[in-house]
């Protein structure tokens, strides 16, 4: 589906290289650091997408949430409790010297949306933003969107429910102007029509991908006896199973999930050591596998490499990305409910990464 890119917003220079290469975009469209962007200087758009940094909401992160701390008086506060027009100043002393968490950049996303007022917006983050630790922040986020004249729909979707053999749960928020919302949108059902992980894997042609520093695994891919039970507890049973029931390793241990034999269930940002058992030994995913396991194409990997992006950066960028297949399903459901939203897409993309939202538009009609 065609769209006109009005702007994208990404501070990571290597991610900008990948974005421009994959989407044939001019780097001049990049707004850069969102905190320095004046909304009045942005050309209007009607479709807004983005997922703000998740580190401070994530279970595996610092879990500081969206708290701001005044460098002047030490006051800590949640910026969503302050009126948007006065948010940049400490409510205690008025200072603008504020120490912010990365995840509090959702306030900047709200600032742009409030000024531009697109017809529709889609937001993504880790599902832990809905946990008891951050439910107040999430509720205030939704309330603020509603106060700007939007209906808000949200749900947790898992990529393994949309054809990608990866256990990756994320929350998606669909935001539609009340004046144009017909109330027919529902999140797409998760079909759990998995591809097998082995169908996404390629034969590594370089031995370095077997030279693992994954704890408990030797360079040749074999497993140290002391940890063999952890990795191979049920592998023999699984491999011989007629139903091809595979195992995902989760925080609570191994679980049957028909996804693929994998030692790590998700692609994590900056972690190239997501590992797979290929039938004989455990190895790292190769970079091109990371790319296709996020719903991008092999050709996108070649474009990234041609732009001079290193494998280390590709591991990081794919781990930070969003699964394209899930976005495609959301777009299709939204298009079925309200096709007029897709008639003339002028796109504003924020925290763009390698452009999963944009890629989903391109594959939507396939």
C-alpha positions in Angstrom: 0.0 0.0 0.0 1.4 3.3 -1.0 2.1 6.1 1.4 3.9 9.5 1.4 6.6 9.8 4.0 6.4 13.2 5.5 9.1 12.7 8.2 10.8 10.1 10.3 12.5 10.6 13.6 15.5 8.5 14.6 18.6 9.6 16.7 20.7 6.4 16.1 22.9 7.2 13.1 23.4 3.5 12.2 19.6 2.9 12.3 19.2 5.9 10.0 21.4 4.2 7.5 19.4 1.1 7.6 16.1 2.9 7.4 17.1 5.0 4.4 18.5 1.9 2.6 15.4 -0.3 3.2 12.8 2.4 2.4 14.8 4.4 -0.2 14.3 7.4 2.0 16.2 10.7 1.9 18.0 11.3 5.1 16.8 14.9 5.0 13.4 13.6 6.1 14.9 12.6 9.5 13.9 15.0 12.3 16.7 13.6 14.6 16.4 14.1 18.3 12.7 14.4 19.2 13.4 16.5 22.2 14.8 19.2 19.9 12.0 19.1 17.4 9.5 21.9 17.3 6.1 20.5 16.3 5.2 23.7 14.5 8.0 23.1 12.1 6.7 19.7 11.0 4.7 19.4 7.8 1.3 18.1 8.7 0.6 14.3 8.4 -2.5 12.3 8.9 -1.1 8.9 10.0 1.3 8.7 13.0 3.3 5.6 14.1 6.0 4.8 16.6 7.1 2.9 19.6 9.0 4.8 22.3 12.0 3.3 24.1 11.0 0.4 26.3 14.1 -0.1 28.5 12.6 1.5 31.6 9.3 -0.4 31.3 10.9 -3.7 30.4 11.3 -6.6 32.9 14.9 -6.9 31.7 15.6 -3.2 32.0 16.0 -0.6 34.7 12.3 -0.4 35.4 12.4 3.3 36.3 9.3 4.0 34.2 8.7 7.5 33.1 9.9 9.2 36.2 11.7 12.6 35.8 14.1 14.1 38.4 14.8 17.7 38.8 18.6 18.3 38.8 18.0 21.6 40.8 15.9 20.5 43.7 15.9 16.7 43.5 12.1 16.4 43.1 11.0 13.2 41.3 7.7 13.2 39.5 5.8 11.5 36.7 5.5 14.0 33.9 2.1 12.7 32.9 0.7 14.1 36.2 1.6 17.6 35.0 -0.3 19.6 32.4 1.2 19.0 29.0 1.9 22.8 28.6 3.9 23.0 31.8 5.5 19.6 31.7 9.0 20.7 30.9 9.3 22.5 34.2 9.7 21.0 37.6 6.4 21.5 39.5 8.3 22.2 42.7 10.9 24.8 41.7 10.2 25.6 38.1 13.6 24.5 36.8 13.9 23.1 33.3 17.0 21.1 34.3 15.4 17.7 34.3 16.9 14.2 34.2 14.6 12.0 32.1 14.4 8.3 31.6 14.4 7.0 28.0 11.0 5.6 28.3 9.6 9.0 29.4 10.0 10.0 25.8 6.4 8.9 25.3 5.7 12.4 26.5 7.5 13.8 23.5 5.4 11.4 21.3 2.3 12.8 22.9 3.5 16.4 22.4 3.9 15.9 18.6 0.5 14.1 18.4 -1.3 16.9 20.3 0.0 19.6 18.0 -0.3 17.7 14.6 -3.6 15.9 15.4 -3.3 13.1 12.9 -6.5 11.1 12.0 -5.0 7.9 13.2 -1.9 6.8 15.2 -0.5 3.5 16.2 1.8 3.1 19.2 3.8 0.0 20.4 5.7 -0.9 23.6 6.5 -3.9 25.8 3.5 -5.4 27.6 5.0 -4.7 31.0 3.8 -1.1 30.6 0.5 -2.5 31.7 1.9 -4.2 34.8 1.1 -3.1 38.3 4.3 -1.1 38.4 3.4 1.1 35.5 -0.4 0.8 35.2 -0.9 4.3 36.5 1.4 5.7 33.8 -0.3 3.7 31.1 -3.7 4.8 32.3 -2.7 8.5 32.2 -1.2 8.0 28.8 -4.6 6.6 27.5 -6.5 9.4 29.3 -4.4 12.1 27.7 -5.0 10.6 24.3 -8.7 10.6 24.9 -8.6 14.2 26.1 -7.2 15.2 22.7 -10.3 13.8 21.0 -9.3 10.2 20.3 -10.8 6.8 20.8 -8.2 4.4 22.0 -8.0 0.6 21.5 -5.2 -1.5 22.9 -4.2 -5.2 23.1 -1.3 -7.5 23.7 -0.4 -9.4 20.6 2.2 -12.2 20.2 4.2 -12.5 17.0 3.8 -16.3 17.1 0.1 -15.8 16.5 0.9 -14.1 13.1 3.1 -16.5 11.2 6.4 -15.7 12.8 8.0 -18.4 15.0 9.1 -16.0 17.8 7.5 -15.6 21.2 7.4 -11.8 21.3 4.5 -10.2 23.1 4.0 -6.4 22.7 1.2 -4.0 23.4 -0.3 -2.2 20.5 -2.4 1.0 20.9 -4.6 2.1 18.0 -5.7 5.8 18.3 -8.5 7.2 16.1 -10.1 10.6 16.0 -13.5 10.3 17.6 -15.0 12.4 14.8 -14.1 9.8 12.1 -14.2 6.5 14.1 -17.1 4.3 13.1 -16.5 1.9 16.0 -15.9 -1.2 13.8 -12.2 -1.8 14.6 -11.2 -4.9 16.5 -7.7 -6.3 16.9 -7.0 -9.2 14.6 -7.4 -12.7 16.0 -4.2 -14.6 16.7 -4.3 -17.7 14.5 -1.2 -19.5 15.7 -0.6 -20.7 12.2 3.1 -21.0 13.0 5.9 -21.3 10.5 8.5 -23.8 11.8 11.6 -22.1 13.0 13.6 -24.4 10.9 11.9 -23.0 7.8 13.4 -19.6 8.6 16.9 -20.8 9.3 19.7 -20.9 6.7 22.8 -23.2 6.6 25.5 -21.0 8.1 28.4 -20.9 5.6 30.8 -19.4 8.2 32.0 -21.3 11.2 32.1 -18.1 13.4 28.4 -18.5 14.0 29.1 -21.7 15.8 31.9 -20.2 17.9 29.6 -19.4 20.7 30.1 -17.6 24.0 26.6 -18.6 25.1 27.0 -19.8 28.7 27.4 -23.5 28.9 28.2 -24.1 25.2 31.5 -25.1 23.8 32.9 -23.6 20.6 32.0 -26.6 18.6 28.4 -26.2 19.6 28.3 -29.1 22.1 27.0 -28.5 25.5 28.9 -28.7 28.8 27.7 -31.7 30.9 27.0 -29.5 33.8 24.3 -27.6 31.9 23.2 -30.3 29.5 20.0 -31.0 31.3 19.0 -27.3 31.0 19.4 -27.3 27.3 18.5 -30.8 26.3 16.0 -31.8 28.9 13.3 -32.7 26.4 15.1 -32.4 23.1 15.2 -36.1 22.3 11.5 -36.5 22.9 10.8 -33.4 20.9 12.9 -34.3 17.9 11.3 -37.7 17.6 7.7 -36.5 18.1 5.4 -37.1 15.2 3.6 -33.9 16.0 6.8 -31.9 15.8 6.1 -30.2 19.1 9.0 -27.8 19.6 10.2 -26.1 22.7 10.5 -22.4 23.7 12.6 -21.5 26.6 10.8 -18.9 28.8 11.6 -17.4 32.1 9.7 -20.2 33.8 11.5 -23.0 31.8 10.7 -24.9 28.7 7.2 -24.9 27.2 5.6 -26.7 24.2 4.6 -24.0 21.7 4.9 -25.5 18.2 7.3 -22.6 17.3 10.7 -24.1 16.9 13.6 -25.5 18.9 15.0 -22.3 20.4 17.2 -21.6 23.4 16.1 -18.0 23.6 12.5 -17.1 22.7 12.9 -13.6 21.4 15.4 -11.4 19.5 16.8 -9.1 22.1 18.3 -5.7 21.4 22.1 -5.8 21.3 22.2 -9.6 22.0 23.5 -11.6 19.0 23.5 -14.7 21.0 19.9 -15.7 20.5 20.5 -19.4 19.9 18.9 -22.2 18.0 19.3 -26.0 18.1 19.7 -27.0 14.4 19.4 -30.7 14.9 23.0 -31.4 15.8 24.3 -28.5 17.9 23.4 -25.1 19.2 24.5 -22.1 17.3 23.8 -18.3 17.1 21.3 -16.9 14.7 23.0 -15.3 11.8 22.2 -11.7 11.0 20.0 -12.4 8.0 17.9 -14.8 10.1 17.3 -12.0 12.6 16.1 -9.9 9.8 13.5 -12.4 8.4 12.4 -13.4 11.9 11.2 -9.8 12.3 9.1 -10.0 9.2 11.5 -8.2 6.9 12.9 -9.7 3.7 16.3 -11.2 2.9 16.7 -8.3 0.4 16.4 -5.8 3.2 19.4 -7.4 4.9 21.4 -6.9 1.6 20.3 -3.3 1.5 21.5 -2.7 5.1 24.9 -4.3 4.3 25.2 -2.3 1.1 24.7 0.8 3.2 27.7 -0.2 5.3 25.8 -1.3 8.4 27.7 -3.9 10.4 26.4 -7.3 11.5 26.7 -6.1 15.1 24.4 -3.2 14.3 22.0 -5.4 12.4 21.7 -7.6 15.5 20.9 -4.6 17.6 18.5 -3.0 15.2 16.4 -6.1 14.6 16.3 -6.7 18.4 14.9 -3.2 18.8 12.4 -3.5 15.9 8.7 -4.5 15.7 7.5 -7.7 14.0 6.2 -6.6 10.6 3.6 -9.4 10.4 1.7 -8.2 13.4 1.5 -4.7 12.0 0.3 -6.0 8.7 -2.6 -7.8 10.5 -3.5 -4.6 12.4 -3.4 -2.5 9.2 -5.7 -5.0 7.4 -8.2 -5.1 10.2 -8.2 -1.3 10.4 -8.5 -1.0 6.6 -11.5 -3.4 6.6 -13.2 -1.4 9.3 -12.3 2.1 8.0 -10.9 2.0 4.5 -11.0 5.8 4.2 -8.1 6.0 6.7 -5.9 4.6 4.0 -6.9 6.7 1.0 -4.2 9.3 1.2 -1.6 8.3 3.8 0.8 11.1 4.8 3.0 9.4 7.3 4.8 10.7 10.3 7.1 8.0 11.9 8.7 8.5 15.3 11.4 6.4 17.0 11.6 4.8 13.5 14.3 2.3 13.9 14.5 0.3 10.7 10.9 1.1 9.8 8.7 -1.8 10.6 5.6 0.3 10.3 6.6 1.4 6.9 7.5 -2.1 5.8 4.1 -3.3 6.9 2.5 -0.9 4.4 4.5 -2.3 1.6 3.6 -5.9 2.3 0.0 -5.3 3.3 -1.5 -6.2 0.0 0.5 -9.4 -0.5 
